[in-house]
Amino acid sequence: MTESTRTPVLELHGITKRFGDMYANRDISLTLQRGEVLGLLGENGAGKTTLINILFGHYVADAGSIRISGQPLESGSPRAALAAGIGLVHQHFTLASNLTVLENVIAGTESIWRLASNKRMAKERLRSLSRQFGLDIDPDMRVARLSVGQRQRAEILKSLYRDADILVLDEPTAVLTPAESLALFETLKRMAHHGLSVILISHKLDEVLRVADRVAVLRAGQLVSERPTAGLQRDALAELMVGRRVSRPQRKPLAAGSPVLQLDRVSVAGTPGLHAASLTVRAREVVAVVGVAGNGQRALIDLVCGLAVPATGTLTRNGRLAKRGDLSGMHRMGVARIPEDRHEEGVVGDMALWENAILEDLAEPRFVRYGWVRRNAARAHTANLIAAFDIRCQGVNQRTRLLSGGNMQKLIIGRGLVTAPTLIIACQPVRGLDEGAIAEVHTRLLDARERGAGILLITEDLDEAFALADCIVVMQNGRVSEAIPGPQFDANQIGLLMLGEHAPNEKDAS
């Protein structure tokens, strides 16, 4: 489809939204053409989520209007957005695991007064959509049995089944393997070929440049740039987003030191749990654990963070044998942790910054004495933390939930790294962060490595693993592969290991 034959399917005019004195969106005007893939980019807090929430009816704009195929869209109504053909695929899927793909797709599409569901006709339509867009999936399979990539296909099919003309994808490759990401790119091309329009929100700039026809960049709530992706370079795009030149740090070769974390044939009960897993992290070394979500990473995280103990085998941190309840003393043992979910596990959102800054140091006499918190000392410590880690905020008394994702992550990382740990457990440390925040987090981790820390990096992002790791292990179905050294990194081979299509050389008990 040529540019001259395209017609606007979406028009945003002067969209403005304020929260108190802060502009989340300011006078944003934007169009989306039929059959176009538009990359919507910006730093954390740039206004992307607010704009999409206004489009989908979750928020009402203070000013401005939206038209779909020339017709005004009712504001503040998700039902009207769905009826107008807008589909939204969240980064965190919203499928019911106990239902089949078909049952998830047709849920809410039939009248509650209907005596029986016409599943046979629905299944035929679902299969037709699957063939048309290359989204191969079994309609009768329960969602609980699907891989992450298959769940994403089901989410997309759910929108297509509802006759979506505009599909908004939020960080669609965040948890996909390289092979699944390539399959998604082919699907997006098919969608565009069939006249669907796609808004792609992603922090993976290489993917945006590969898939999108055009990019729109938001900064501080304003639209600062619109341009075709043809001829646009990654570095230039990152600079547009952040407003300054951004470069990620380079890992320097260092000689590894003594072990700071050792798992010896450890098993942990659960689904999938851990099965005879062996793993070593040494000082001045980054060991990356990669794998599709749900393959035992949660059990590994709970184990190394002191929330679980081995059913069999042994775990040592800095030479000390692990035991249940170690979490409260992690800092004193020289261990820092960056939790997987910064909102749920990293901070208490309604607490002030100073309260969160000492949350894992409540046994320290400098902050707590005779059961009383020494507030002046805690606030002074937090002020130093804010300055040292460039946390953009309104001061030590600000509610933590009001921080952007990147600044919240810097608070968590600063809280851990300020103690000069010898072992860092970093779980998805840059998930959902923009290019500038990613560079900052990576710099902090590599600086800690140079100072002698060993780092266990648990990530679903192969690009991150390749950039930071001295060696990589793959988790699949609760098992840990042999370590793959840096010179042997191969994205396709590791992707196959993540999918279980090529058996890893496991340190197993068999």
N, C-alpha and C positions, 0 to 999 in steps of 0.2 A: 504494500500500500504506500503510495507516494504522499509526500507532504501536502501536495495541492489537493488531493482527494479526501484528506482527513477533515472531519468536522469536530468542533469541541464537544466533548461529552461532559466535561465538568468546568465550571467557571466560578472562581472565588473572587469576590470584589470587596476590597477594603476591610477584610476581616480584622477586628480588633477585640482583644480580650484582656481584661485587667483583673488581677487578684490583689486587692488593696491598692498600694501605690506602685505595684510592679506590673509592667506590661509583659504578658506572656506572648501575645501576638499584637503587632502594631501595623495596621493598614496593609495587610497582605493581600495582594491580588495575584492570581495564578490560574492558568488554564491547563487542562489535560485533554489531549487529542484522542480521538478514537483510534485504537490499535497502537497506542504509544505506551512505552515503559518509561516512567518518570522516576528518577532517583531523588528522594527527599532527604536532604542531608543537613547536619548541623551538630554542634557540640551538645553535650548533656545540658539541658536547661535552655536550649535555643528556641524552643516553642513548637517542636514537631508534634509531640504527643497532644498538646493542647489543640493544635490545628486539626488533627485527625479526630479528636474527641468532638470538636465542633461539627466536623463533616458528618460524623456518625450519630450526632444527636445527643451525645452524653453531656455536652456543655452547650450553652447558648451564648453566642457572640454578643458583645456590647454594641458592636457596630458592624455593618457589612452584610453581604447577602451571598447566597449560593444558588447556582442554577445547574440543573442536570438536563442535558440535551435541550437547553433553551428554556426549561420550565423551572420556576422557583421551587426550592426545597424547603419544606416546613422545618423550622428550627426547633431544636430540643426534642426531637422525636426519633429514636432509633427505629421504630416501626416504619416511619416515613422514609428513612434512609434505606432500609431493606427493600421497601416497595419500589423505591427509585432505582434499585439495582446496584447498591453499594454493598460490597462484602468485605469483611475485615478478618484477617487471619492473624491472631495474636502470636507473639513469640512463645508464650506458655499456652499450650493447647487446652481447649475447653471441652474435650470429648468425655463421655461417660464410659469408663473402662469396662463396666459390666455389660454393656450393650454391644451389639454388632455394629459394623460400619454402616450398614443399611439403616438400622434403627437410629443411629446418631444423625444420619443425613436427613431422614424424613421427619425427625422430631420437630414439632411445631409447625409443620407445613400442611397438616390436615385438620379439618374442623373437629372440635371435641364432640360434636353431635353426630359424627359419622359412626355408624354401627360397626364397621370393620375397615381395617387399613388395607388398601390395595397394594400389597407388597410386591406382587408379581410385576405389575406395571412399573412400580418405582424401581425395582431391581433392574428391569430392562433399560430404563432411562439412565440409571446410574452406570450401567455397563457401557451404554452408548457414549456417555460423557467421558468415561475412563479411556475408551478407545480414541475418541476425538482429540483428547489433550495428552495422551500418553501417560495417564495416571493409573497404572496397573495396580489393582487391589481386589481382594476377594470380598464382596459385599457381606458374606455370611460370617466372616471372621470377627471374633470378639476383639475389641480395641486393646484389651489387656495383653493380647498376644502379638500385637503389631510392633514393629521396630519404630524408632523415632521418625525415620523417613516416611514410612507407611502412614503414620499418624498425621503427618503434615499433608500427605496426599488426601487423606480423608477430610481434613479441615478445608482444603481447597475445593474438593468435590462438594462439600456441604454448601459453600457459597455458590458454586456453579449450578447446583441443583435448584437453588432459589433464583436462578436467572440473573446472576450478577453481571453487570456490564463494566463495573469498576471494582477492581480487587486491590485492597490495601494489604501489603505483606510487611509485617513488623519483624525485622531481624530474622528472615526466613532460614538462613543457613547457620544460625548460632549453634545448633546442636546436631548438624548433619556431618556425615563423613564426606570426603572429597567426591566419591562416586555419587552419593546422594545429591550433593550440591550441583554437580554437572547435570544430573537428571532433572533437577528443578529448573536449571537454566534453559534446557530444551523445552520444558513445559511452558515457561514464560514466553519463549519465542513462538510456540504454537498458539498460545492465547492471543498474542499480538496479531498473528497472521489471521486469526478468526475474528478480529475486530474488538477483542476485549482490551480494556485499558488497565494498566497496572501502576500503582504507586508503591515503590520499593523503598522501605526505610532500612538502612543498613549502615554499620560503621566499617564494613569491609570494603574499602574504596576500590580495590582491584576488581571485586565482583560487580560493584555498581558500574564501573567503566566498561566492564565486559558485557553487561546485560542491558543497561539503560540506553535509551535514545537521547535523553536529555536529563540534566540535573537542575534542581532548584535548591539553593543553599540558604538556610536561615542562620542568623546570628543575633543573639540578644533579642529575639522576638520579631526581627525584621527580615524581609527577603532581601538578601544582599547580592545575589547573583542567579542568573538563569542562563544556561548555555548548553549547546549540544555536547555529547561526550566524544564525538569524533575529533581526534587530535588533542584531546585534553589529557594532561599527564597527572599521575597520581599525586605527586608532590604539590603541584599547583592547586589541585582540588583540596588537599589537606590545608593548604594555606588559606584558601577561600573560607573554609569552615572555621578555622581558629583565629584568623586575622593576623597570623604571623607564621614565619617559616617553622615547620615541624619536622624533626628527624628523630627516628627511633635509635636507641643506643645500640652499639655493637658489642656482642659478648667477646671478651678477651680470653685467650687460652690461659688457663691456670692449672697448676699441679694440684690434684685433689689431696686432701689431708686425711685425717683419721675419721672413722665412721662416727656420725652423730645420730643416725637412725638406722636400726637394723630390724628387719622382720625375718624370722627363721621358721619357715614352714608353718605359717600361722593360718589357722582356720577360725572363722567367726560365723556363728549361726545366722541365718537369714535367707532372704530370697533376693538375689542369689548369694549374699554373704561373701565370705572369702574361703578359698579352698587351697590349703597348703601353699600359701603365698610367701615368697622370699624376695627381699628387696633391701638394698643398702644405699644410703645417702651419706656422702662424705663431706667434710669441710671443703669450702670453695668449689662446690659442685651443685649443679642444678639437675635433678632427675625429674623428668616429666612423665606423668602417668596419663595416657590418653585412652579414649574408648568412647563408644556410644553410651549415652546416659542410661543408667539402670543396669549396668553390668558389674556392680559391686563397689562402685566408687563411694557410695554412702557408707558402707560398712568399713571401708579403708579409712575414710575421714574420721568416723566415730572412734575407730581404734587408735589412730595416731594422735588424736586430740584428747584422749583420756576418757571418752564417753563409753567405751567398751573395752573388754579385756579378751585375750585370745581364749578360745575353747581348747585349742591345741597349739603348740609351738610357743615361741617367745618373741617379745618385742622389747627393745631397749632404746632409750633416748639418752644421748650423752653418757652412755655407759651404765645407766640406771634401768633396772628391770621395771617394766610398766605394771601398774596396778590400777584398779578401778578408783575413780575419784581424783585422779591426777590433775584434772582440768583446773581446779582452783589454784594449783601451785605451778602452773606452766611457766609463768614469767620467771619465777625463782629458779626453775630448772634450765633457764636459757632458751625457752621455746616460745616462739611467736606464731600466732595463727591468723590467717585471713579467711574468714568463713565464706562459704559458697554463696549464701544469700545475705547481703549486707543489711537489708531491711529487717529480716526475721531473726537472724543469728548474730549480726555484727553490732547492732546498736539498739537502744531503746529509743524510739523516735520522739517520744514526748519528754524525754530527759534533755537537759541542757548539754551543750558540748562538753563542759567541764566534767559533768557527771559521767558521760560516756568515756571520756578520756582516761578516767581512773577505774573504769568498771572491772577490769581484770587485775587491778592492783589493790584491791580492798584489804589485803593482808599486809600491805606495806605500812610501817609505822609513820612514814612521812606524810601519808594521806589519811590514815585512820589511827586514832589512839584512844584506848579505853572504850572502844565502840562508837566514838564520835568522829565524824568526818571533818578533817581539817580543811575547810573550804578555801581559805586564803591560799594555802599551799597548792590545792588542787587547781584553783583558777590560775595561779602563776605558772604552774606546770603546763596547763592547757594553752595559755598565751604563748609560751615558748614553742609548743607543738605547732600552733597555727602559723607562727613565723617560719619555723624550720621546714614545714612541709607545704607551705603556700596554700593553706586551706582558705578558700574564699568564703567569708562568712561575715556576720554582723557582730561578732564578739563571742566571748566564752559563754555568755548566758543565752545564746540563741538556741531555740528548739532544734534538735538534730534532724528531725524529719523535714525541715525546711531547706536543708542542704541539697545541692544537685547530686546526682549519682557519683560523679567524679570526685567532688569534695568530700562526700561521705566516705568514699573508699580511701581517700588520702588521710582522713581522720583515723580510720581503722588501721591502716598501714603504719601511720605515725605512732599510734598507740603501742603497736608491737615492736617496731624497729628502734624506737627511742631507747629501748632497754638493751641494745646491742646483742641480740640473740645469737646463739650458735646454731639453732635449727629453726627454719621458717617453714610452716605448712601453709601453702598458698593455694586456695581452692577457687578456681575460676576468677582470678584477681582482676581481669579487665572485662568481664562479661557486661555488655551494655554500655561500655564507656566509649567516648569519642576519641579521635586520633590524638589530640593533645593530652588527654588524661591517660591514654594507653602508654604514650611515650614517657610520661612522668612516672607511672607505676613501674614500668619495666626498668627505668633508670634506677629507681630506689632498690629494686630487687637485685640488680646486677652490682650496685654499689655495696650492698650487704654481702653478696658473694665475694667480692674483692676483699672485704674486711674479714673474711674467714667463715661466714655462715654457710651451712649446707641448706639447700632449698628443695623441698618436695613440692613440685608444681602439678596440681591436678587440673587438667584442662580438656575441653572438647574442641579446642581451636588448634589445628595442626600448625598454622602459621606461627602462633605464639610459642608452641613447643619447639619448632625448628629454630626460632629466633633466640630462645633463652637457654635451651637444654644442652647439657653435655652428653646426656644419654636419655633414651626414651624407652619406657616399658608400656606394653599394651594390656589393658584389662578387657577380658571377654568372658562373660558368664562366671564371674567371681574368681577367675584365674589370672595370674600375672605372668607375662612372658619374660623371657630372658631380656636383659638390657641390650638395646641397640645403640652402639656408639655413634656420635655425631657424624663422622665421615660416611656412615652407611645409611643415613636418613633417606628414605624414598617414600614420597607421599602415597603413591599407588599401592606399594607393598604394605605400608602401615594401615592404609584404608581397608585393605583386604583383611588384615589381622583384626581390625576393629569390628568388622562384620562377621568374623568367624569363618570366613570362606577359605582361609589358609591357616592351618593349625599352627599356633605359636610354639616355639621351643620352650616349653614351660619347665619351671623348677617345681616339679610335682612329686608327690609321694609315690606315684605308681612306678 
